[in-house]
Amino acid sequence: MLVEVNETNLNLLYDYLQKDKVRNIYFYSDISAFGLHSAFQKVWYLEENGVIRAAFLKYYENIMIYSQNQDYDRSYVDKLFVEYNIKNANMSYEDYVYLKDIFANSIVNICTMCTMDNISNTINSEKVVRAIPSDASKIIESISTIEEFASFASGSFDEKVAKREAGIRTDFQRTFFIEEKGKVISHASTSCMSTNASVVAGVFTLEGYRHKGYAKSVVGTLCNSLISDGKTPLLYFTNPIAGEMYHKLGFKDMDQWVIIHYIK
């Protein structure tokens, strides 16, 4: 039975997620930030014979799937994708293997998930700036030129700017960047944050400014900031060149993670 989470059963969900707190950061972060009654977010757990078997978080047209043992009725996932017009999904590699038939026609990206305890390299932060809300417009201008981010962006330019302004203001999207002549040329930010961890995302350096160590500087400065606040930096990568940089900074591989653009 699919059970919608509310204030009366939220602790049951948290007890289930507790085993993998870092892996389940999006559940903790998004519930804390947007609650259980927003128009764009819903949270469920799947209960069978009085035992929770899986958990699901829908955020707009994206869904997060988590199961400890991959022992649940897969037909519920099909129903959620159809009913809520899901376009993107995030899950562990184990959950992906369990649900693989559902994603036969989809675009599947298998990433490496890694975490950091301490910066292991000296970071040059001289040119790095921490963003304030008024920086949102120039940040979105540069992000809009990065092809790999296009499928995860929605809304008009003004809507994206407004979302980023709010994210910076609330610290949900803690952002560091390097600029040249008013243009953001290198960038890293958080995409979600819980009390003990945060996801590093949106890492880029514009063409013409690469191979100068800028990405290392913005990522390292952001991670130092998070670690100083007692939060474990977490990120996902597919590019081995980017992975080499992250490892040199002090990230260590934790698991495989799967990001799917769903095509029925």
VMD Tcl script that draws the C-alpha trace (Angstrom):
set ca {
  {0.00 0.00 0.00}
  {1.29 3.45 -0.95}
  {1.03 5.78 2.05}
  {1.31 9.56 1.69}
  {3.57 11.02 4.35}
  {2.20 13.63 6.74}
  {3.09 14.94 10.19}
  {1.64 11.90 11.95}
  {3.78 9.31 10.13}
  {6.85 11.37 9.20}
  {8.96 9.81 11.95}
  {8.24 6.34 10.53}
  {9.73 7.51 7.23}
  {12.74 9.06 8.97}
  {13.35 5.83 10.89}
  {13.43 3.98 7.56}
  {15.77 6.50 5.91}
  {18.12 6.65 8.93}
  {20.26 3.74 7.70}
  {21.47 5.80 4.71}
  {21.32 9.42 5.87}
  {23.86 10.75 3.40}
  {22.43 8.84 0.44}
  {18.96 10.09 1.37}
  {19.92 13.73 1.71}
  {17.27 14.87 -0.79}
  {14.49 13.46 1.38}
  {15.73 15.31 4.47}
  {16.59 18.52 2.64}
  {13.45 18.86 0.53}
  {11.05 17.96 3.33}
  {12.76 20.52 5.55}
  {12.73 23.20 2.85}
  {9.32 22.64 1.25}
  {7.29 20.66 3.77}
  {4.70 17.97 3.11}
  {1.88 20.06 1.65}
  {3.42 22.07 -1.20}
  {1.80 21.92 -4.63}
  {4.96 20.62 -6.33}
  {6.19 18.08 -3.77}
  {4.74 14.84 -2.42}
  {6.31 12.11 -0.30}
  {5.18 8.50 0.10}
  {6.37 5.23 1.57}
  {5.36 1.79 0.36}
  {4.13 -0.45 3.15}
  {3.63 -4.19 2.74}
  {2.56 -6.45 5.61}
  {3.12 -3.60 8.07}
  {6.72 -3.05 6.95}
  {8.08 -0.10 4.95}
  {9.69 -1.42 1.77}
  {10.49 1.76 -0.19}
  {10.23 5.55 -0.11}
  {9.48 8.07 -2.88}
  {9.81 11.86 -3.07}
  {8.31 13.76 -6.02}
  {9.62 17.27 -6.67}
  {7.87 18.85 -9.67}
  {8.47 16.25 -12.43}
  {11.41 14.58 -10.68}
  {11.31 11.60 -8.34}
  {13.71 10.16 -5.78}
  {13.44 6.42 -5.09}
  {14.98 4.60 -2.14}
  {14.71 1.04 -0.86}
  {16.90 -0.79 1.63}
  {16.38 -4.27 0.18}
  {14.65 -3.86 -3.20}
  {11.79 -6.11 -2.11}
  {8.69 -4.13 -3.09}
  {5.95 -4.28 -5.72}
  {7.38 -2.53 -8.79}
  {3.94 -1.77 -10.23}
  {3.64 1.16 -7.80}
  {6.58 2.87 -9.49}
  {4.88 2.57 -12.88}
  {1.74 4.16 -11.43}
  {3.64 7.11 -9.94}
  {5.46 7.81 -13.21}
  {2.21 7.86 -15.18}
  {0.03 9.72 -12.68}
  {2.56 12.50 -12.01}
  {4.16 12.72 -15.47}
  {7.62 12.00 -14.09}
  {10.48 12.99 -16.40}
  {13.61 12.47 -14.27}
  {14.46 9.91 -11.60}
  {17.30 9.50 -9.08}
  {18.14 6.29 -7.26}
  {20.88 3.94 -6.13}
  {22.37 1.50 -8.60}
  {20.69 -1.35 -6.71}
  {17.26 0.24 -7.15}
  {17.98 0.86 -10.83}
  {18.83 -2.82 -11.40}
  {15.62 -3.82 -9.61}
  {13.53 -1.44 -11.77}
  {15.57 -1.75 -14.97}
  {12.72 -3.02 -17.17}
  {10.73 0.16 -16.51}
  {13.57 2.26 -17.95}
  {14.22 0.21 -21.11}
  {13.67 3.25 -23.38}
  {15.08 5.90 -21.05}
  {18.37 7.81 -21.01}
  {20.37 6.38 -18.10}
  {23.43 8.04 -16.55}
  {25.38 5.95 -14.05}
  {27.39 8.25 -11.81}
  {29.96 7.86 -9.08}
  {28.81 9.20 -5.72}
  {31.58 10.50 -3.49}
  {31.96 12.31 -0.18}
  {34.64 14.38 1.52}
  {35.78 14.60 5.14}
  {38.59 17.15 4.79}
  {40.16 19.17 2.01}
  {43.41 17.38 1.14}
  {44.87 20.10 -1.07}
  {45.68 23.79 -0.66}
  {42.94 25.84 -2.31}
  {43.56 29.14 -4.08}
  {40.45 31.16 -3.18}
  {41.85 34.56 -4.13}
  {39.46 35.10 -7.07}
  {36.48 33.23 -5.60}
  {33.38 35.17 -4.57}
  {30.45 33.95 -2.47}
  {27.22 34.82 -4.26}
  {24.54 37.15 -2.94}
  {20.98 37.26 -4.34}
  {21.74 40.12 -6.75}
  {24.31 37.86 -8.49}
  {21.57 35.44 -9.62}
  {20.99 36.97 -13.06}
  {24.60 36.73 -14.25}
  {24.89 33.22 -12.79}
  {21.84 32.03 -14.76}
  {23.17 33.72 -17.92}
  {26.31 31.58 -17.75}
  {24.54 28.38 -16.65}
  {22.16 28.73 -19.61}
  {25.09 28.23 -21.99}
  {26.00 24.82 -20.50}
  {24.30 22.12 -22.58}
  {24.44 19.37 -19.96}
  {22.30 21.42 -17.56}
  {19.55 22.12 -20.09}
  {17.38 19.02 -19.44}
  {17.28 19.75 -15.71}
  {16.23 23.40 -16.08}
  {12.62 24.51 -16.41}
  {10.83 27.84 -16.57}
  {11.63 31.19 -18.14}
  {14.86 33.09 -17.58}
  {13.16 35.34 -15.02}
  {11.73 32.33 -13.17}
  {15.16 30.71 -13.01}
  {16.66 33.94 -11.68}
  {13.94 34.24 -9.04}
  {14.54 30.63 -7.92}
  {18.29 31.20 -7.69}
  {17.82 34.45 -5.76}
  {15.65 32.57 -3.25}
  {18.13 29.68 -3.10}
  {21.04 31.99 -2.34}
  {19.04 34.01 0.17}
  {17.98 30.91 2.16}
  {21.41 29.23 1.75}
  {19.69 26.25 0.05}
  {21.95 27.00 -2.93}
  {25.17 28.19 -1.37}
  {27.11 29.46 -4.37}
  {30.72 30.40 -5.11}
  {32.00 31.70 -8.44}
  {34.78 33.45 -10.32}
  {33.93 36.28 -12.69}
  {35.77 38.24 -15.33}
  {34.48 41.54 -16.72}
  {31.08 40.93 -15.13}
  {30.71 37.40 -16.56}
  {30.56 34.29 -14.34}
  {33.28 32.06 -15.80}
  {33.46 29.32 -13.16}
  {30.83 28.20 -10.64}
  {29.87 25.64 -8.00}
  {26.85 25.58 -5.70}
  {24.84 23.31 -3.47}
  {21.62 21.79 -4.80}
  {20.29 20.74 -1.42}
  {21.35 20.85 2.21}
  {20.52 18.92 5.37}
  {21.79 19.35 8.91}
  {24.81 17.10 8.31}
  {25.44 16.98 4.54}
  {25.11 18.94 1.31}
  {25.19 18.10 -2.40}
  {27.72 20.00 -4.53}
  {26.36 20.58 -8.04}
  {26.30 22.93 -11.00}
  {30.08 22.77 -11.40}
  {31.27 24.39 -14.61}
  {33.93 26.56 -16.21}
  {33.12 28.32 -19.48}
  {34.95 27.48 -22.69}
  {38.04 29.62 -23.05}
  {38.69 29.69 -19.30}
  {39.38 26.01 -18.64}
  {42.62 24.32 -17.53}
  {43.44 27.20 -15.19}
  {42.36 25.56 -11.93}
  {39.19 27.65 -11.59}
  {36.85 24.70 -11.02}
  {39.17 23.36 -8.34}
  {39.12 26.77 -6.65}
  {35.32 27.20 -6.58}
  {34.61 23.59 -5.57}
  {37.34 23.61 -2.92}
  {36.17 26.92 -1.46}
  {32.56 25.69 -1.34}
  {33.59 22.43 0.34}
  {35.72 24.27 2.92}
  {32.68 26.40 3.73}
  {30.45 23.34 4.16}
  {32.97 21.41 6.27}
  {33.40 24.48 8.51}
  {29.64 24.29 9.13}
  {29.81 20.59 10.02}
  {28.32 19.38 6.73}
  {29.70 16.53 4.63}
  {30.08 17.53 0.94}
  {28.55 14.99 -1.44}
  {28.67 15.00 -5.24}
  {28.06 12.87 -8.31}
  {30.17 12.68 -11.46}
  {30.38 10.77 -14.75}
  {33.32 12.58 -16.36}
  {36.60 10.82 -15.36}
  {38.57 14.06 -15.82}
  {36.27 15.82 -13.35}
  {36.53 12.78 -11.10}
  {40.31 13.07 -11.04}
  {40.02 16.67 -9.84}
  {37.48 15.73 -7.16}
  {39.71 12.92 -5.89}
  {42.68 15.28 -5.69}
  {40.57 17.65 -3.59}
  {39.86 14.85 -1.13}
  {36.62 13.23 -2.32}
  {36.39 9.47 -1.90}
  {34.11 7.17 -3.89}
  {31.14 5.97 -1.90}
  {28.67 4.29 -4.27}
  {27.16 4.29 -7.72}
  {24.18 6.57 -8.32}
  {21.78 6.60 -11.26}
  {20.13 9.63 -12.85}
  {17.49 8.81 -15.46}
  {15.67 10.92 -18.04}
  {12.49 8.86 -18.31}
  {11.10 7.91 -21.72}
  {8.12 5.56 -21.65}
}
mol new
graphics top color blue
foreach p $ca { graphics top sphere $p radius 0.5 }
foreach p [lrange $ca 0 end-1] q [lrange $ca 1 end] { graphics top cylinder $p $q radius 0.2 }
display resetview
